[in-house]
Amino acid sequence: MEYIIRQASRQELDILVDWATKEGWNPGIDDAEVFWKTDPEGFVALEVGGKMIGGGSIVSYSGKFGFMGFFMVKPEFRSKGWGTKLWYWRRDKLLSRLDKGAPIGMDGVFVMQPFYAKGGFVFSHRDLRMEGIGTTMSFSEKVVQVNANDFDKINGFDLNVFGYNRKAFIEGWLSIKSGKAFKYVERGEVKGYGMVRKCQKGYKVGPLFAESYDIANELFKAMSSVAHCEAIYLDVPEINTDGMELAKNYNLKECFGCARMYYNQAPKLPYNKIFGVTSFELG
């Protein structure tokens, strides 16, 4: 059967988001627009017989770092080899978009780890989705809502934690109308920030980057207040023991998880400052 793998359109990204919702991945209601503006060439579609049956993301951060996500094939086309063709095409296409030797990250479901390992990805750690109920709480006066004048400082802080410049993404992400972003400021310096956004179910926190447990705690209290009486999710790198302790202290329970894996040399990141990853789709 004839097939083609090609760049996806903006409308087809919406289809991927809809499929992700049906898979139970619970994307944010405004994620697609930010994802697209971050890298319009970073989404692909698998077409068979003139119909889109699969797709995924292959986002490049200025050629220095890539991320693969949104890997999906419609259920009726699974276990027929289409996913393998799509996945390897995506990997190779993303490599061609990156500087030589640049790493690629991904958060893959645990059962697919052997497949990804065959494709050259090496396991780093587990990112665990922790679920609870948002509660209104008082928080430090050093925690304030982010505005457009903060973007440069936030991006500078993010660069030191995420490891790569993603200014276009940050500006879009922090401007999501269905969410709120908070920063922790001490002596005029940003010491942490977080974003909480409305999803198909409840709210997701991501990222939650902070210099210390106490700072992350104050930021989480602010974001939990936004999600008052609704489900709240935090995707914690398991290797950050303080992050796991934070989740435990708010009675968040593991409900899902992914294996963070890398192709080429894994970046050396300050995981002690990563209390919540940004997203499983774009890193």
Secondary structure as a PSIPRED ss2 file (coil, helix, strand):
# PSIPRED VFORMAT (PSIPRED V4.0)

   1 M C   1.000  0.000  0.000
   2 E C   1.000  0.000  0.000
   3 Y E   0.000  0.000  1.000
   4 I E   0.000  0.000  1.000
   5 I E   0.000  0.000  1.000
   6 R E   0.000  0.000  1.000
   7 Q E   0.000  0.000  1.000
   8 A C   1.000  0.000  0.000
   9 S C   1.000  0.000  0.000
  10 R H   0.000  1.000  0.000
  11 Q H   0.000  1.000  0.000
  12 E H   0.000  1.000  0.000
  13 L H   0.000  1.000  0.000
  14 D H   0.000  1.000  0.000
  15 I H   0.000  1.000  0.000
  16 L H   0.000  1.000  0.000
  17 V H   0.000  1.000  0.000
  18 D H   0.000  1.000  0.000
  19 W H   0.000  1.000  0.000
  20 A H   0.000  1.000  0.000
  21 T H   0.000  1.000  0.000
  22 K H   0.000  1.000  0.000
  23 E C   1.000  0.000  0.000
  24 G C   1.000  0.000  0.000
  25 W C   1.000  0.000  0.000
  26 N C   1.000  0.000  0.000
  27 P C   1.000  0.000  0.000
  28 G E   0.000  0.000  1.000
  29 I C   1.000  0.000  0.000
  30 D C   1.000  0.000  0.000
  31 D H   0.000  1.000  0.000
  32 A H   0.000  1.000  0.000
  33 E H   0.000  1.000  0.000
  34 V H   0.000  1.000  0.000
  35 F H   0.000  1.000  0.000
  36 W H   0.000  1.000  0.000
  37 K H   0.000  1.000  0.000
  38 T H   0.000  1.000  0.000
  39 D C   1.000  0.000  0.000
  40 P C   1.000  0.000  0.000
  41 E C   1.000  0.000  0.000
  42 G C   1.000  0.000  0.000
  43 F E   0.000  0.000  1.000
  44 V E   0.000  0.000  1.000
  45 A E   0.000  0.000  1.000
  46 L E   0.000  0.000  1.000
  47 E E   0.000  0.000  1.000
  48 V E   0.000  0.000  1.000
  49 G C   1.000  0.000  0.000
  50 G C   1.000  0.000  0.000
  51 K E   0.000  0.000  1.000
  52 M E   0.000  0.000  1.000
  53 I E   0.000  0.000  1.000
  54 G E   0.000  0.000  1.000
  55 G E   0.000  0.000  1.000
  56 G E   0.000  0.000  1.000
  57 S E   0.000  0.000  1.000
  58 I E   0.000  0.000  1.000
  59 V E   0.000  0.000  1.000
  60 S E   0.000  0.000  1.000
  61 Y E   0.000  0.000  1.000
  62 S C   1.000  0.000  0.000
  63 G C   1.000  0.000  0.000
  64 K C   1.000  0.000  0.000
  65 F E   0.000  0.000  1.000
  66 G E   0.000  0.000  1.000
  67 F E   0.000  0.000  1.000
  68 M E   0.000  0.000  1.000
  69 G E   0.000  0.000  1.000
  70 F E   0.000  0.000  1.000
  71 F E   0.000  0.000  1.000
  72 M E   0.000  0.000  1.000
  73 V E   0.000  0.000  1.000
  74 K C   1.000  0.000  0.000
  75 P H   0.000  1.000  0.000
  76 E H   0.000  1.000  0.000
  77 F H   0.000  1.000  0.000
  78 R C   1.000  0.000  0.000
  79 S C   1.000  0.000  0.000
  80 K C   1.000  0.000  0.000
  81 G C   1.000  0.000  0.000
  82 W H   0.000  1.000  0.000
  83 G H   0.000  1.000  0.000
  84 T H   0.000  1.000  0.000
  85 K H   0.000  1.000  0.000
  86 L H   0.000  1.000  0.000
  87 W H   0.000  1.000  0.000
  88 Y H   0.000  1.000  0.000
  89 W H   0.000  1.000  0.000
  90 R H   0.000  1.000  0.000
  91 R H   0.000  1.000  0.000
  92 D H   0.000  1.000  0.000
  93 K H   0.000  1.000  0.000
  94 L H   0.000  1.000  0.000
  95 L H   0.000  1.000  0.000
  96 S H   0.000  1.000  0.000
  97 R H   0.000  1.000  0.000
  98 L C   1.000  0.000  0.000
  99 D C   1.000  0.000  0.000
 100 K C   1.000  0.000  0.000
 101 G C   1.000  0.000  0.000
 102 A C   1.000  0.000  0.000
 103 P C   1.000  0.000  0.000
 104 I E   0.000  0.000  1.000
 105 G E   0.000  0.000  1.000
 106 M E   0.000  0.000  1.000
 107 D E   0.000  0.000  1.000
 108 G E   0.000  0.000  1.000
 109 V C   1.000  0.000  0.000
 110 F H   0.000  1.000  0.000
 111 V H   0.000  1.000  0.000
 112 M H   0.000  1.000  0.000
 113 Q H   0.000  1.000  0.000
 114 P H   0.000  1.000  0.000
 115 F H   0.000  1.000  0.000
 116 Y H   0.000  1.000  0.000
 117 A H   0.000  1.000  0.000
 118 K H   0.000  1.000  0.000
 119 G C   1.000  0.000  0.000
 120 G C   1.000  0.000  0.000
 121 F C   1.000  0.000  0.000
 122 V E   0.000  0.000  1.000
 123 F E   0.000  0.000  1.000
 124 S E   0.000  0.000  1.000
 125 H E   0.000  0.000  1.000
 126 R E   0.000  0.000  1.000
 127 D E   0.000  0.000  1.000
 128 L E   0.000  0.000  1.000
 129 R E   0.000  0.000  1.000
 130 M E   0.000  0.000  1.000
 131 E E   0.000  0.000  1.000
 132 G E   0.000  0.000  1.000
 133 I E   0.000  0.000  1.000
 134 G E   0.000  0.000  1.000
 135 T C   1.000  0.000  0.000
 136 T C   1.000  0.000  0.000
 137 M C   1.000  0.000  0.000
 138 S C   1.000  0.000  0.000
 139 F C   1.000  0.000  0.000
 140 S C   1.000  0.000  0.000
 141 E C   1.000  0.000  0.000
 142 K C   1.000  0.000  0.000
 143 V E   0.000  0.000  1.000
 144 V E   0.000  0.000  1.000
 145 Q E   0.000  0.000  1.000
 146 V C   1.000  0.000  0.000
 147 N C   1.000  0.000  0.000
 148 A H   0.000  1.000  0.000
 149 N H   0.000  1.000  0.000
 150 D H   0.000  1.000  0.000
 151 F H   0.000  1.000  0.000
 152 D H   0.000  1.000  0.000
 153 K H   0.000  1.000  0.000
 154 I H   0.000  1.000  0.000
 155 N H   0.000  1.000  0.000
 156 G H   0.000  1.000  0.000
 157 F H   0.000  1.000  0.000
 158 D H   0.000  1.000  0.000
 159 L H   0.000  1.000  0.000
 160 N H   0.000  1.000  0.000
 161 V H   0.000  1.000  0.000
 162 F H   0.000  1.000  0.000
 163 G C   1.000  0.000  0.000
 164 Y C   1.000  0.000  0.000
 165 N C   1.000  0.000  0.000
 166 R C   1.000  0.000  0.000
 167 K H   0.000  1.000  0.000
 168 A H   0.000  1.000  0.000
 169 F H   0.000  1.000  0.000
 170 I H   0.000  1.000  0.000
 171 E H   0.000  1.000  0.000
 172 G H   0.000  1.000  0.000
 173 W H   0.000  1.000  0.000
 174 L C   1.000  0.000  0.000
 175 S C   1.000  0.000  0.000
 176 I C   1.000  0.000  0.000
 177 K C   1.000  0.000  0.000
 178 S C   1.000  0.000  0.000
 179 G E   0.000  0.000  1.000
 180 K E   0.000  0.000  1.000
 181 A E   0.000  0.000  1.000
 182 F E   0.000  0.000  1.000
 183 K E   0.000  0.000  1.000
 184 Y E   0.000  0.000  1.000
 185 V E   0.000  0.000  1.000
 186 E E   0.000  0.000  1.000
 187 R C   1.000  0.000  0.000
 188 G C   1.000  0.000  0.000
 189 E E   0.000  0.000  1.000
 190 V E   0.000  0.000  1.000
 191 K E   0.000  0.000  1.000
 192 G E   0.000  0.000  1.000
 193 Y E   0.000  0.000  1.000
 194 G E   0.000  0.000  1.000
 195 M E   0.000  0.000  1.000
 196 V E   0.000  0.000  1.000
 197 R E   0.000  0.000  1.000
 198 K E   0.000  0.000  1.000
 199 C E   0.000  0.000  1.000
 200 Q C   1.000  0.000  0.000
 201 K C   1.000  0.000  0.000
 202 G C   1.000  0.000  0.000
 203 Y E   0.000  0.000  1.000
 204 K E   0.000  0.000  1.000
 205 V E   0.000  0.000  1.000
 206 G E   0.000  0.000  1.000
 207 P E   0.000  0.000  1.000
 208 L E   0.000  0.000  1.000
 209 F E   0.000  0.000  1.000
 210 A E   0.000  0.000  1.000
 211 E C   1.000  0.000  0.000
 212 S C   1.000  0.000  0.000
 213 Y H   0.000  1.000  0.000
 214 D H   0.000  1.000  0.000
 215 I H   0.000  1.000  0.000
 216 A H   0.000  1.000  0.000
 217 N H   0.000  1.000  0.000
 218 E H   0.000  1.000  0.000
 219 L H   0.000  1.000  0.000
 220 F H   0.000  1.000  0.000
 221 K H   0.000  1.000  0.000
 222 A H   0.000  1.000  0.000
 223 M H   0.000  1.000  0.000
 224 S H   0.000  1.000  0.000
 225 S H   0.000  1.000  0.000
 226 V H   0.000  1.000  0.000
 227 A C   1.000  0.000  0.000
 228 H E   0.000  0.000  1.000
 229 C C   1.000  0.000  0.000
 230 E C   1.000  0.000  0.000
 231 A E   0.000  0.000  1.000
 232 I E   0.000  0.000  1.000
 233 Y E   0.000  0.000  1.000
 234 L E   0.000  0.000  1.000
 235 D E   0.000  0.000  1.000
 236 V E   0.000  0.000  1.000
 237 P E   0.000  0.000  1.000
 238 E C   1.000  0.000  0.000
 239 I C   1.000  0.000  0.000
 240 N C   1.000  0.000  0.000
 241 T H   0.000  1.000  0.000
 242 D H   0.000  1.000  0.000
 243 G H   0.000  1.000  0.000
 244 M H   0.000  1.000  0.000
 245 E H   0.000  1.000  0.000
 246 L H   0.000  1.000  0.000
 247 A H   0.000  1.000  0.000
 248 K H   0.000  1.000  0.000
 249 N H   0.000  1.000  0.000
 250 Y C   1.000  0.000  0.000
 251 N C   1.000  0.000  0.000
 252 L C   1.000  0.000  0.000
 253 K E   0.000  0.000  1.000
 254 E E   0.000  0.000  1.000
 255 C E   0.000  0.000  1.000
 256 F E   0.000  0.000  1.000
 257 G E   0.000  0.000  1.000
 258 C E   0.000  0.000  1.000
 259 A E   0.000  0.000  1.000
 260 R E   0.000  0.000  1.000
 261 M E   0.000  0.000  1.000
 262 Y E   0.000  0.000  1.000
 263 Y E   0.000  0.000  1.000
 264 N C   1.000  0.000  0.000
 265 Q C   1.000  0.000  0.000
 266 A C   1.000  0.000  0.000
 267 P C   1.000  0.000  0.000
 268 K C   1.000  0.000  0.000
 269 L C   1.000  0.000  0.000
 270 P C   1.000  0.000  0.000
 271 Y H   0.000  1.000  0.000
 272 N H   0.000  1.000  0.000
 273 K H   0.000  1.000  0.000
 274 I E   0.000  0.000  1.000
 275 F E   0.000  0.000  1.000
 276 G E   0.000  0.000  1.000
 277 V C   1.000  0.000  0.000
 278 T C   1.000  0.000  0.000
 279 S C   1.000  0.000  0.000
 280 F C   1.000  0.000  0.000
 281 E C   1.000  0.000  0.000
 282 L C   1.000  0.000  0.000
 283 G C   1.000  0.000  0.000
